[in-house]
Amino acid sequence: MNRLFSPLRLRELTLGNRILVSPMCQYSAVDGKMGAWHVAHLASLALSGAGLLTFEATSVSPEGRISAFDAGLYDDATEAAMAEVLAILREASPIPLGIQLGHAGRKASSRRPWEGRDPLPIEEGGWQTLAPSGLPIAPGGPVPRAMDEADIEALLARFTASAERADRLCFDYLEVHCGHGYLLSSFLSPLANHRRDAYGGSLQNRMRLPLEVVRRVRAVWHSKKPLGIKINGSDFAEGGFTLEEAGRFAAELGAEGIDLITVSGGGVDPGQKIALGPGYQVPLAEHVRRQSGLATAAVGLIVSAAQAEEIVASGKADAVALARAMLFDPRWPYHAALELGAEHAYPPQYERAHPSIWPGAALTRADRSG
């Protein structure tokens, strides 16, 4: 039996396989509201055959958006727009649906990737960003405002309110974004957090706000539904958040009710040094899994079915989370099942493209492998 296509149970949610579609920002919302692009994009991925589809990083406040075109879940209008997208997806596919909630922190108020990713000046519609300390992410960049106690309480209230909205929308899974140098991740990193109060200095202090966010979210998120988190296993920069700290953080997260940890890395410091290669972040997930005893998902240049199967079958991670691989091939899970000889039924509308029926499938696969 292929481990990749075995079920994964998280609380009372059972995923049909261990292929997760990662949250992927689309930078296509209007005033935080999802629209036609999200319907088309997410519907394609909902028909992918994956075990779970998680909506893109969704901000808990307007100023927490990476760009002015990011999705949000912070008022009735953004909730109503998301409800329309959900209704269409649920009618089209039985795939479990998740949402990732986050706040961009000092990486907010940026241009879209195809517009350069540069900080968006205030005079062009940008806004004041927030961070643990008044440190720009790059030399000469905009200086964020160091959060005070009132800002921290407001942030906790925002996460709580957005989690309540996600529960009301009946999402199956919720993930807190605590990676890639965004706000919660920056609290964890000594490179971004120079505070001298209860939220800075020791690891215990740097963990305080992320753990409190998880605690508040878990309190309002349905007890039968799994709660996940994305963290950095490493900042990949000298003096940053380390893998050993990630393991300790993960153990604390388990005590707060986290069920699944997706382990990524980087995004805190432009001077990061990452040795890219197939599955380059898998050892991070393996370490966190071993240290915490929690289920983990591995990410980062996981591109082939055999590679994904080995990661799960060897116990390095409990699942693989795919992003760009799914954009490149939105039918990746079906193709992986064919390659591994696993039972994985196509939707009846697509069945006539199955190799057992369509001779062209074998030719196409031969072309790809050659």
KEMAR-476683 format. One line per 5 residues: their letters; for each residue x, z, y of N, C-alpha, C. Coordinates in pm, whole numbers, padded with zeros to 5 digits. Last residue first. Example, Ala and Ser with C-alpha at 12.3 -4.5 7.8 and 13.67 -1.06 7.14 Angstrom:
REM residues 2
SA = 01285 00708 -00225 01367 00714 -00106 01290 00787 00003  01319 00780 -00569 01230 00780 -00450 01320 00780 -00330
***
This chain:
REM residues 370
GSRDA = 01054 -02124 01099 01168 -02216 01101 01231 -02226 01234  00842 -01962 01155 00956 -01901 01086 01077 -01991 01086  00673 -02143 01284 00720 -02024 01355 00843 -01966 01288  00620 -02330 01086 00683 -02373 01210 00744 -02253 01284  00492 -02171 00900 00620 -02233 00864 00694 -02277 00990
RTLAA = 00263 -02110 01037 00353 -02003 01003 00492 -02058 00967  00145 -02366 01050 00179 -02295 01172 00281 -02185 01146  00099 -02417 00780 00191 -02503 00855 00238 -02433 00983  -00086 -02219 00722 00043 -02218 00653 00145 -02303 00727  -00297 -02302 00886 -00235 -02171 00907 -00097 -02166 00842
GPWIS = -00401 -02541 00795 -00312 -02544 00911 -00241 -02413 00936  -00585 -02485 00597 -00449 -02523 00558 -00350 -02521 00674  -00809 -02228 00598 -00756 -02332 00687 -00612 -02367 00648  -00860 -02037 00398 -00961 -02139 00429 -00900 -02257 00504  -00655 -01865 00378 -00725 -01897 00254 -00828 -02008 00273
PHARE = -00575 -01824 00643 -00499 -01916 00557 -00568 -01952 00427  -00852 -01830 00871 -00771 -01755 00774 -00700 -01854 00681  -01026 -01957 01032 -00885 -01980 01062 -00794 -01903 00967  -01273 -01871 00958 -01236 -02006 00915 -01093 -02044 00955  -01304 -01623 01080 -01261 -01629 00941 -01216 -01768 00898
YQPPY = -01397 -01565 01327 -01263 -01620 01320 -01218 -01652 01177  -01646 -01453 01287 -01638 -01568 01378 -01502 -01637 01370  -01593 -01231 01129 -01650 -01351 01066 -01643 -01475 01155  -01268 -01101 01197 -01411 -01106 01231 -01470 -01233 01170  -01058 -01055 00904 -01085 -01119 01032 -01232 -01098 01068
AHEAG = -00949 -00768 00734 -01050 -00872 00750 -01056 -00924 00892  -00688 -00706 00554 -00728 -00684 00692 -00821 -00797 00731  -00465 -00601 00319 -00605 -00637 00338 -00645 -00606 00482  -00132 -00731 00339 -00229 -00622 00351 -00370 -00677 00367  00099 -00882 00336 00011 -00887 00221 -00092 -00776 00220
LELAA = 00252 -00902 00557 00278 -00788 00470 00192 -00788 00344  00149 -01129 00682 00291 -01125 00646 00321 -01015 00545  -00116 -01050 00727 -00086 -01164 00640 00058 -01160 00591  -00076 -00841 00907 -00137 -00814 00777 -00109 -00927 00679  00028 -00981 01125 00111 -00884 01056 00055 -00854 00917
HYPWR = -00194 -01127 01204 -00077 -01199 01153 00016 -01106 01077  -00356 -00918 01289 -00401 -01004 01180 -00282 -01078 01118  -00196 -00805 01500 -00231 -00728 01379 -00277 -00815 01262  -00174 -01031 01690 -00058 -00975 01620 -00098 -00895 01495  -00334 -01176 01851 -00379 -01160 01712 -00267 -01101 01627
PDFLM = -00208 -01209 02094 -00322 -01117 02088 -00381 -01100 01948  00102 -01242 02163 00022 -01281 02047 -00094 -01182 02032  00181 -01156 02414 00237 -01280 02360 00152 -01333 02246  00047 -00917 02434 00020 -01022 02533 00066 -01157 02481  00164 -00782 02222 00021 -00815 02215 -00019 -00919 02319
ARALA = 00421 -00752 02314 00401 -00826 02189 00254 -00867 02173  00381 -00585 02531 00411 -00727 02555 00395 -00811 02429  00281 -00355 02349 00231 -00400 02478 00258 -00550 02493  00213 -00126 02085 00261 -00258 02128 00199 -00296 02261  00309 00145 01906 00231 00106 02023 00292 -00021 02081
VADAK = 00279 00257 01576 00356 00177 01672 00261 00137 01783  00279 00582 01419 00214 00460 01464 00311 00384 01553  00441 00785 01344 00313 00773 01273 00239 00645 01309  00792 00737 01285 00678 00757 01374 00552 00739 01291  00959 00757 01070 01018 00767 01204 00910 00790 01310
GSAVI = 00873 00721 00811 00843 00848 00877 00908 00865 01012  00892 00482 00686 01009 00571 00675 00986 00705 00744  00655 00356 00758 00676 00393 00618 00791 00491 00600  00693 00306 01034 00588 00398 00989 00616 00447 00846  00916 00134 01035 00910 00250 01125 00811 00353 01074
EEAQA = 00841 -00067 00856 00954 00021 00823 00951 00148 00908  00632 -00192 00997 00606 -00127 00868 00718 -00029 00833  00773 -00299 01212 00670 -00198 01235 00640 -00122 01106  00938 -00484 01077 00997 -00378 01158 00896 -00265 01179  00747 -00655 00967 00837 -00581 00879 00900 -00463 00952
ASVIL = 00630 -00763 01201 00551 -00682 01108 00640 -00597 01018  00819 -00738 01510 00786 -00800 01381 00707 -00705 01293  00862 -00591 01745 00808 -00727 01754 00765 -00786 01621  00933 -00354 01961 00883 -00363 01824 00807 -00495 01817  01032 -00288 02216 01085 -00402 02141 01057 -00391 01991
GVAAT = 00874 00005 02230 00998 -00055 02278 01056 -00160 02186  00750 00306 02069 00735 00188 02154 00873 00127 02180  00573 00513 01837 00698 00454 01885 00669 00329 01965  00387 00808 01839 00383 00661 01839 00513 00611 01900  00348 01103 01635 00409 01027 01745 00384 00877 01726
ALGSQ = 00208 01418 01560 00207 01274 01538 00267 01204 01660  00429 01705 01561 00312 01630 01605 00322 01484 01566  00655 01846 01512 00557 01840 01404 00431 01764 01441  00866 01867 01691 00736 01923 01728 00638 01932 01612  01097 01753 01582 01107 01880 01654 00971 01947 01675
RRVHE = 01008 01514 01465 01075 01614 01383 01076 01751 01450  00903 01381 01689 00818 01409 01571 00878 01521 01488  01131 01356 01845 01018 01435 01895 00925 01473 01779  01285 01185 01680 01333 01318 01716 01217 01408 01760  01123 00955 01671 01160 01024 01547 01205 01167 01576
ALPVQ = 01117 00876 01936 00993 00919 01872 01022 00998 01745  01388 00809 01962 01329 00912 02048 01202 00967 01985  01428 00598 01783 01491 00729 01756 01437 00842 01843  01280 00391 01920 01226 00453 01799 01294 00587 01768  01384 00248 02125 01334 00382 02157 01276 00455 02035
YGPGL = 01463 00004 02021 01565 00088 02083 01517 00229 02117  01358 -00206 01864 01321 -00068 01837 01411 00034 01903  01621 -00424 01933 01499 -00403 01856 01475 -00255 01827  01756 -00329 02257 01769 -00386 02123 01642 -00358 02047  01933 -00215 02542 01817 -00280 02482 01851 -00339 02346
AIKQG = 02043 00058 02661 02098 -00039 02566 01981 -00102 02491  02021 00143 02992 01945 00131 02868 02009 00022 02782  02075 00343 03248 02152 00255 03160 02085 00255 03023  01955 00380 03585 01946 00405 03441 02025 00301 03362  01942 00363 03857 02074 00356 03796 02073 00379 03646
PDVGG = 01684 00415 03935 01725 00274 03925 01864 00256 03865  01509 00659 03752 01624 00632 03838 01667 00487 03823  01280 00657 03593 01298 00762 03693 01403 00725 03796  01264 00472 03390 01174 00457 03503 01190 00559 03613  01290 00611 03050 01332 00541 03171 01231 00543 03283
GSVTI = 01063 00588 02763 01178 00637 02838 01205 00555 02964  00839 00713 02512 00903 00601 02580 01024 00654 02654  00625 00811 02273 00756 00844 02328 00824 00718 02381  00315 00953 02255 00383 00824 02261 00513 00846 02336  00174 01194 02059 00270 01173 02167 00331 01034 02154
LDIGE = -00134 01344 01983 -00047 01228 01963 00044 01212 02084  -00259 01585 02047 -00267 01535 01910 -00171 01420 01881  -00240 01887 02233 -00206 01745 02224 -00203 01703 02077  -00285 02161 02267 -00390 02077 02210 -00365 01928 02210  -00085 02327 02342 -00191 02305 02441 -00298 02208 02391
AGLEA = 00098 02318 02141 00027 02444 02160 -00089 02430 02258  00201 02065 02186 00122 02090 02067 00040 02217 02080  00351 02110 02415 00231 02027 02423 00140 02048 02302  00566 02254 02314 00473 02321 02407 00342 02243 02417  00686 02050 02169 00640 02169 02099 00540 02246 02185
AFRGA = 00757 01877 02377 00657 01836 02279 00601 01955 02203  00962 02019 02503 00838 01993 02575 00726 01958 02477  01156 02002 02304 01104 02133 02343 00971 02119 02416  01200 01725 02303 01156 01794 02182 01095 01929 02212  01291 01687 02563 01165 01623 02521 01110 01690 02395
EELTF = 01534 01816 02557 01426 01873 02638 01291 01815 02599  01668 01634 02394 01654 01773 02348 01542 01842 02426  01663 01411 02557 01589 01409 02432 01568 01550 02378  01632 01497 02911 01704 01463 02788 01613 01465 02666  01621 01393 03245 01548 01454 03134 01607 01406 03004
GGEAF = 01952 01346 03393 01807 01335 03384 01749 01414 03269  02224 01330 03406 02160 01438 03479 02009 01437 03472  02232 00981 03372 02308 01106 03372 02239 01210 03459  01956 00828 03216 02040 00841 03335 02107 00978 03332  01742 00808 03044 01851 00710 03033 01941 00712 03156
DSGNI = 01551 00994 03023 01551 00918 03149 01656 00807 03146  01382 01017 02710 01506 01023 02788 01485 00947 02918  01131 01015 02631 01223 01082 02540 01358 01098 02607  00862 01059 02847 00996 01005 02831 01071 01085 02726  00527 01036 02710 00638 01106 02774 00765 01022 02765
KIGLP = 00182 01031 02699 00303 00947 02696 00411 01020 02772  -00056 01195 02495 00028 01196 02614 00142 01097 02593  -00397 01257 02383 -00259 01213 02370 -00184 01223 02501  -00653 01407 02207 -00589 01396 02337 -00443 01360 02314  -00943 01326 02010 -00799 01348 02027 -00753 01328 02170
KKSHW = -01251 01514 02007 -01178 01391 02036 -01029 01418 02056  -01375 01751 01982 -01366 01671 01860 -01284 01544 01880  -01386 01854 02238 -01296 01919 02141 -01280 01839 02013  -01376 01643 02519 -01450 01687 02400 -01355 01738 02292  -01219 01781 02804 -01226 01669 02710 -01287 01720 02579
VARVR = -01184 02016 02935 -01306 01940 02964 -01324 01820 02872  -00946 02122 02837 -01061 02211 02853 -01192 02135 02877  -00762 01919 02854 -00810 01957 02721 -00937 02043 02731  -00715 01927 03131 -00781 01811 03071 -00840 01847 02934  -00583 02172 03161 -00710 02148 03233 -00787 02032 03169
RVVEL = -00359 02130 02996 -00449 02243 02970 -00586 02219 03035  -00236 01914 03121 -00286 01900 02985 -00388 02008 02953  -00170 02042 03364 -00258 01925 03363 -00320 01908 03225  00006 02235 03268 -00120 02279 03329 -00219 02163 03336  00216 02073 03182 00143 02154 03085 00009 02202 03140
PLRMR = 00301 01960 03430 00247 01877 03322 00167 01956 03219  00379 02212 03562 00268 02130 03609 00216 02036 03500  00594 02317 03392 00475 02394 03429 00357 02306 03470  00832 02202 03336 00720 02170 03247 00587 02225 03298  00998 02321 03517 00969 02178 03535 00854 02132 03447
NQLSG = 01012 02581 03410 00947 02557 03538 00909 02411 03557  01147 02527 03171 01017 02595 03167 00941 02575 03298  01386 02422 03265 01293 02335 03195 01154 02398 03193  01457 02546 03600 01463 02552 03454 01364 02454 03391  01377 02371 03871 01490 02446 03818 01496 02440 03668
GYADR = 01025 02415 03966 01155 02347 03963 01263 02434 03904  00797 02556 04009 00783 02423 03949 00917 02348 03939  00838 02788 04147 00799 02801 04007 00786 02667 03936  01101 02656 04357 00990 02748 04332 00958 02749 04183  01274 02466 04430 01330 02599 04405 01220 02703 04384
RHNAL = 01305 02119 04332 01231 02234 04384 01301 02365 04347  01391 01870 04271 01490 01963 04324 01424 02090 04380  01323 01619 04067 01268 01751 04099 01381 01845 04140  01459 01395 03994 01353 01381 04094 01301 01515 04144  01645 01477 03812 01685 01375 03909 01584 01362 04022
PSLFS = 01522 01647 03636 01608 01706 03739 01655 01606 03844  01188 01571 03548 01324 01521 03561 01405 01593 03670  00928 01665 03556 01012 01703 03443 01159 01671 03465  00822 01543 03779 00834 01689 03779 00927 01736 03666  00818 01282 03693 00916 01319 03795 00929 01470 03810
SLLYG = 00603 01286 03517 00738 01262 03465 00844 01306 03566  00397 01310 03700 00423 01419 03605 00561 01408 03543  00434 01057 03853 00435 01191 03911 00468 01302 03811  00667 00836 03683 00550 00862 03765 00539 01013 03790  00876 00790 03510 00908 00827 03647 00789 00843 03739
HGCHV = 00790 00742 03249 00828 00629 03334 00850 00664 03481  00518 00977 03174 00644 00906 03152 00677 00813 03266  00269 01080 03135 00373 01172 03178 00510 01109 03154  -00062 01025 03130 00064 00954 03154 00166 01051 03214  -00272 01125 02870 -00216 01163 03000 -00082 01091 03016
ELYDF = -00539 00966 02707 -00395 00987 02713 -00354 01022 02856  -00816 00993 02492 -00765 01005 02629 -00616 01035 02622  -01065 00828 02302 -00930 00885 02309 -00888 00890 02456  -01312 00719 02326 -01279 00784 02199 -01149 00863 02207  -01533 00751 02605 -01409 00702 02547 -01380 00782 02421
CLRDA = -01774 00818 02736 -01767 00817 02589 -01645 00744 02534  -01808 00866 02997 -01809 00725 02957 -01793 00707 02807  -01766 01138 02997 -01901 01090 03023 -01916 00943 02983  -01491 01140 02965 -01574 01195 02859 -01718 01146 02873  -01418 01031 03210 -01382 00960 03087 -01466 01009 02970
REASA = -01510 01236 03380 -01569 01102 03389 -01540 01023 03262  -01337 01439 03301 -01481 01457 03284 -01553 01322 03290  -01098 01327 03385 -01119 01350 03242 -01268 01370 03212  -01140 01336 03661 -01129 01206 03594 -01148 01219 03444  -01144 01615 03702 -01262 01534 03735 -01257 01398 03664
TFRAL = -00881 01685 03623 -00998 01743 03557 -01121 01656 03579  -00726 01544 03805 -00715 01515 03662 -00837 01566 03587  -00816 01675 04042 -00835 01530 04024 -00827 01493 03875  -00731 01936 04008 -00875 01910 04019 -00905 01762 03995  -00457 01892 04011 -00519 01947 03890 -00669 01921 03891
LAEID = -00431 01805 04278 -00398 01716 04167 -00464 01763 04038  -00500 02035 04418 -00582 01915 04433 -00557 01817 04318  -00290 02201 04346 -00426 02237 04305 -00519 02117 04315  -00083 02057 04470 -00082 02078 04325 -00222 02114 04275  -00150 02075 04739 -00144 01944 04675 -00151 01957 04523
AEDMA = -00124 02351 04774 -00256 02289 04791 -00260 02151 04725  00150 02385 04737 00057 02447 04642 -00083 02384 04652  00296 02061 04813 00284 02205 04829 00179 02258 04731  00521 01797 04739 00391 01859 04720 00396 02010 04742  00699 01611 04972 00707 01712 04867 00574 01787 04857
RPVPG = 00635 01274 05026 00612 01410 05076 00617 01507 04959  00898 01030 04989 00769 01090 04955 00756 01229 05017  01039 00786 05185 01056 00925 05144 00918 00984 05111  01117 00454 05086 01026 00548 05152 01045 00689 05098  01478 00395 05045 01336 00371 05022 01250 00472 05094
GPAIP = 01743 00456 05063 01684 00379 05171 01537 00352 05155  01784 00463 04712 01842 00489 04844 01781 00398 04950  01478 00519 04535 01599 00438 04555 01653 00467 04694  01287 00712 04549 01329 00670 04416 01454 00583 04422  01350 00980 04781 01307 00843 04750 01358 00802 04613
LGSPA = 01243 01309 04778 01354 01222 04740 01302 01082 04710  01115 01570 04828 01120 01459 04923 01237 01366 04898  00969 01654 04507 01064 01676 04617 01066 01553 04706  00751 01572 04356 00791 01713 04352 00884 01750 04467  00543 01361 04569 00645 01382 04467 00678 01531 04460
LTQWG = 00345 01101 04718 00369 01241 04685 00470 01251 04572  00331 00864 04996 00337 00901 04855 00370 01049 04838  00124 00717 05232 00221 00823 05207 00216 00864 05059  00063 00363 05185 00023 00500 05212 00137 00596 05180  00004 00023 05306 00060 00123 05218 00017 00263 05258
GEEIP = -00075 -00170 05483 -00177 -00114 05396 -00125 -00012 05297  00132 -00235 05642 00074 -00344 05563 -00030 -00292 05463  00223 -00004 05754 00161 -00101 05845 00100 -00220 05770  00346 00118 05536 00220 00172 05587 00147 00069 05672  00479 -00118 05296 00486 -00039 05420 00348 00007 05466
LPDRG = 00521 -00086 04958 00432 -00148 05056 00433 -00062 05182  00824 -00139 04781 00731 -00046 04846 00649 -00119 04952  00825 -00427 04557 00881 -00345 04665 00777 -00247 04719  00732 -00602 04364 00736 -00459 04330 00789 -00369 04443  00693 -00882 04395 00824 -00822 04417 00841 -00676 04384
EWPRR = 00465 -00998 04319 00491 -00999 04463 00618 -00923 04498  00435 -00953 04057 00461 -01093 04095 00477 -01110 04246  00384 -00670 04067 00508 -00725 04011 00538 -00867 04054  00253 -00570 04394 00235 -00608 04255 00363 -00673 04200  00408 -00311 04594 00354 -00445 04576 00338 -00473 04427
SSAKR = 00307 00037 04605 00403 -00072 04581 00331 -00206 04576  00202 00304 04604 00209 00223 04726 00314 00113 04715  00410 00507 04383 00284 00450 04432 00310 00364 04555  00626 00645 04305 00626 00503 04271 00495 00436 04312  00583 00909 04355 00666 00838 04453 00678 00689 04421
GAHGL = 00275 00900 04182 00373 00979 04256 00451 00895 04355  00083 00789 04014 00211 00721 04027 00315 00800 04106  -00096 00946 03766 -00074 00943 03911 00068 00890 03929  -00339 00884 03501 -00211 00919 03559 -00213 00917 03711  -00485 00827 03183 -00500 00878 03318 -00365 00918 03374
QIGLP = -00590 00582 02965 -00473 00656 03010 -00493 00697 03156  -00837 00568 02712 -00802 00550 02852 -00679 00636 02884  -00959 00386 02420 -00898 00499 02490 -00872 00467 02636  -01177 00297 02161 -01127 00269 02296 -01075 00397 02360  -01194 00145 01838 -01193 00265 01922 -01125 00235 02056
IPSAE = -01375 -00157 01777 -01246 -00093 01795 -01259 00035 01879  -01600 -00312 01730 -01608 -00169 01696 -01477 -00094 01720  -01708 -00546 01985 -01610 -00501 01886 -01627 -00352 01856  -01912 -00617 02166 -01834 -00723 02100 -01751 -00674 01983  -02017 -00388 02269 -02109 -00481 02205 -02034 -00585 02124
RLIAL = -01792 -00275 02379 -01857 -00207 02267 -01955 -00298 02195  -01735 -00452 02589 -01641 -00437 02479 -01709 -00375 02357  -01960 -00413 02755 -01933 -00545 02697 -01841 -00532 02577  -01932 -00144 02825 -02054 -00190 02759 -02032 -00324 02690  -01686 -00136 02962 -01702 -00070 02833 -01823 -00123 02757
VEAMA = -01753 -00268 03200 -01652 -00325 03109 -01669 -00267 02970  -01938 -00085 03303 -01979 -00223 03275 -01882 -00290 03180  -01781 00141 03338 -01892 00147 03243 -01939 00006 03206  -01618 00064 03548 -01559 00080 03416 -01668 00083 03308  -01803 00073 03755 -01738 -00054 03721 -01679 -00048 03581
AETAD = -01867 00345 03758 -01971 00247 03727 -01910 00113 03686  -01621 00457 03834 -01680 00491 03704 -01784 00386 03664  -01588 00358 04089 -01491 00318 03986 -01545 00349 03846  -01813 00482 04208 -01801 00336 04206 -01703 00289 04099  -01772 00757 04189 -01885 00697 04117 -01870 00545 04105
DYLGA = -01417 00810 04144 -01543 00823 04216 -01652 00751 04138  -01194 00772 03986 -01193 00886 04077 -01319 00899 04162  -01028 00593 03829 -01148 00659 03779 -01162 00789 03858  -00881 00268 03894 -00898 00411 03915 -01022 00462 03844  -00633 00011 03878 -00761 00068 03839 -00763 00218 03865
DFASI = -00457 -00135 04157 -00463 -00063 04030 -00602 -00006 04005  -00403 -00255 04394 -00486 -00331 04299 -00495 -00263 04163  -00223 -00125 04542 -00360 -00124 04594 -00456 -00193 04498  -00025 00034 04284 -00049 -00066 04388 -00192 -00054 04436  -00042 00279 04159 00089 00214 04175 00080 00111 04287
RGEPS = -00246 00542 04289 -00233 00407 04232 -00093 00351 04257  -00283 00779 04416 -00206 00782 04294 -00190 00646 04230  -00458 00754 04622 -00315 00754 04657 -00225 00759 04534  -00705 00773 04478 -00664 00647 04543 -00515 00643 04573  -00666 00934 04155 -00694 00939 04299 -00649 00808 04363
VSTAE = -00604 00888 03897 -00701 00995 03920 -00734 01011 04069  -00569 00554 03769 -00533 00662 03861 -00645 00763 03880  -00476 00443 03461 -00589 00454 03551 -00568 00576 03640  -00310 00217 03269 -00290 00338 03350 -00394 00340 03461  -00557 00041 03064 -00437 00053 03146 -00430 00185 03222
FTLLG = -00708 00158 02759 -00713 00096 02890 -00587 00128 02969  -00614 00109 02428 -00618 00203 02540 -00613 00128 02672  -00734 00056 02113 -00706 -00013 02239 -00721 00088 02353  -00644 00086 01775 -00687 00153 01899 -00646 00069 02018  -00573 -00084 01569 -00646 00038 01537 -00703 00108 01658
AGSLA = -00630 -00443 01609 -00552 -00320 01621 -00640 -00199 01590  -00771 -00677 01616 -00752 -00616 01486 -00668 -00490 01489  -00839 -00796 01856 -00705 -00819 01802 -00686 -00768 01661  -01054 -00769 02018 -01073 -00851 01898 -00941 -00875 01824  -00957 -00635 02232 -01053 -00564 02148 -01079 -00638 02018
LSALH = -00811 -00829 02360 -00738 -00728 02283 -00830 -00646 02194  -01024 -00971 02476 -00929 -01040 02387 -00857 -00939 02299  -01131 -00773 02636 -01211 -00826 02526 -01121 -00899 02426  -00933 -00737 02828 -00956 -00631 02730 -01040 -00680 02612  -00950 -00987 02969 -00825 -00937 02912 -00851 -00836 02801
AVHWA = -01222 -01003 03051 -01160 -01108 02971 -01036 -01057 02898  -01253 -00759 03193 -01343 -00794 03083 -01275 -00896 02992  -01056 -00783 03386 -01044 -00678 03286 -01136 -00704 03167  -01154 -00992 03542 -01027 -01008 03470 -01015 -00906 03357  -01392 -00879 03648 -01399 -00989 03551 -01269 -01006 03473
GMKGD = -01291 -00537 03700 -01381 -00650 03719 -01368 -00754 03610  -01253 -00196 03816 -01228 -00303 03721 -01330 -00414 03740  -01171 -00060 04129 -01278 -00099 04037 -01234 -00214 03947  -00989 -00003 04327 -00990 00081 04209 -01088 00040 04101  -01030 -00214 04503 -01063 -00078 04545 -01078 00015 04424
VASYQ = -01018 -00410 04231 -01055 -00416 04373 -01103 -00277 04413  -00753 -00487 03999 -00874 -00416 04039 -00897 -00432 04189  -00517 -00588 03904 -00624 -00683 03934 -00756 -00616 03970  -00300 -00489 03759 -00290 -00507 03905 -00396 -00605 03955  -00274 -00421 03496 -00306 -00560 03526 -00303 -00590 03676
CMPSV = -00087 -00217 03277 -00141 -00239 03411 -00162 -00388 03436  -00166 -00131 02961 -00088 -00231 03035 -00153 -00257 03169  -00144 00092 02688 -00199 00066 02822 -00107 -00030 02898  -00095 -00066 02364 -00052 00021 02474 -00128 -00009 02603  -00269 -00064 02078 -00247 -00149 02196 -00217 -00057 02313
LIRNG = -00131 00036 01772 -00200 00077 01894 -00168 -00024 02005  -00159 00045 01435 -00116 -00044 01543 -00199 -00009 01667  -00242 00164 01203 -00152 00237 01290 -00088 00149 01399  -00597 00141 01130 -00457 00112 01104 -00373 00179 01212  -00836 00265 01191 -00828 00183 01071 -00688 00143 01033
LTLER = -00848 00605 01286 -00809 00468 01320 -00792 00390 01190  -01085 00845 01325 -01001 00780 01224 -00975 00636 01266  -01142 01141 01494 -01131 00996 01510 -01038 00941 01402  -01137 01411 01491 -01246 01347 01417 -01250 01196 01438  -00792 01436 01492 -00915 01515 01503 -01025 01445 01425
LRLPS = -00697 01144 01375 -00664 01229 01489 -00790 01307 01526  -00577 00963 01104 -00682 01052 01153 -00627 01142 01263  -00521 00640 01017 -00459 00752 01087 -00571 00837 01146  -00504 00428 00723 -00576 00497 00830 -00491 00608 00892  -00258 00166 00686 -00328 00283 00633 -00398 00354 00749
FLRNM = -00096 -00036 00767 -00240 -00062 00760 -00316 00048 00688  00155 00066 00746 00111 00021 00877 -00040 00001 00880  00191 00105 00475 00165 00222 00559 00111 00181 00695  00052 -00084 00219 00125 -00089 00345 00089 00031 00432  00085 00000 -00120 00000 00000 00000 00088 00000 00124
***
